[in-house]
Amino acid sequence: MLIEQPPLLLRWLYPRALWRMDKHEKAVYLTFDDGPIPEITPWVLDLLDHYGIKATFFMVGDNVRKHPEEYRMVVERGHRIGNHTFNHIRGFEYRAKNYLANTEKANEYLQTDLFRPPHGHMGWMQYHVLKKQYKIVMWDLVTRDYSWRLTGPQVFEKVKKYVRNGSIITFHDSLKSEPRLKYALPRSIEWLLEQGYTFKTFK
């Protein structure tokens, strides 16, 4: 549970970040990290189109550089874009100056006001500077679809177990996540709709 739903202590580290939206509204915020890539992102987009759902894609700048067509597909289909750094780097492993430069390089391609740090962490100075330029979006439920230790059904069960009103749900449109994503995402959407949830994006 400490991974799937971050504890209060972690949420307090970044008090201006968005961890969960309105707990009184039966709505969830579907997000995807690490794309875009041609092998997975179009499949995700087609699935979202099928259900009429809009989501938020936190993109790696270098993937946008390499796959501009997939980036355009996400934008043209009306989804929100977020910055996930240029090289998917860990905040604690970089000096603030270098981390911020990497983020800014990504935003030259993305032009967005949303940011999510890779691996869910950043240094205090990095956070202090970034929160002035971006809405920092974390998560209330990470599906762990990236983990080879889990199966697709187990990822789906985590969605059912941990989702709640206002949950920001994180999947990944990446090759590492593909087998679990393709099992869990359509079933999660169906189940969430059956439970009466609506899907929203960030303003």
C-alpha positions, 0 to 999 in steps of 0.5 A, a space after each residue: 500500500 505504501 507504493 500504491 497509495 503514498 502515505 501522508 508523510 510523502 504527501 507532506 514533502 510536496 504540499 503544493 502538489 496535487 495528490 488527490 482531487 475532490 474527495 466528494 466527487 465520484 471522479 477519477 483522473 487517468 494519467 499515463 507516464 513515460 510515452 509517447 512511443 509508437 508501440 503503445 501510445 496509439 493503442 491507449 488512444 484508441 481505447 480512450 476514444 472507444 470510451 470517450 475518455 480524456 486523460 493526461 499524458 506525462 511525456 518524456 521530452 526525448 520520446 516526443 523528439 523521437 516520436 513527434 507523430 505520436 505526440 501530435 496524436 495525443 494533442 489532436 485527440 484532446 488529451 492533456 500533456 504534462 512534462 516528465 523531464 527530457 530524459 526521465 531522470 531521478 531528482 535526487 541524483 541530479 543537482 538542481 541546476 541540471 535537473 531544472 535544465 533537463 525539465 526546461 529542455 523537455 518543455 521546449 517540446 511540450 509547452 505545458 503547465 503540468 509537471 510530474 517528477 519521474 519516480 515520484 521524487 525531487 529535491 527541495 530546491 527543484 520542487 521550490 522552483 518548479 512549483 512556481 511554473 507548473 502544477 505538480 501532479 503526483 498520484 493517489 493510486 499508482 497501478 505498478 503496471 511497470 513491475 514484472 513481479 505483477 501480472 495483469 490481473 494483479 494490476 487490475 485488482 490494485 485499481 479496484 482495491 485502492 481507487 476512491 473519489 478524486 483518485 489520480 491514477 497512474 498507468 504507463 504507456 511504455 514497453 515495460 508496462 505493455 503486457 500488464 497495461 493491455 490487460 488491466 487498462 480496459 478492464 479498469 475502465 469498464 469496472 470504474 464506469 460500472 461503479 459510477 465514476 466519471 473521468 476528468 482531466 486537469 484544468 
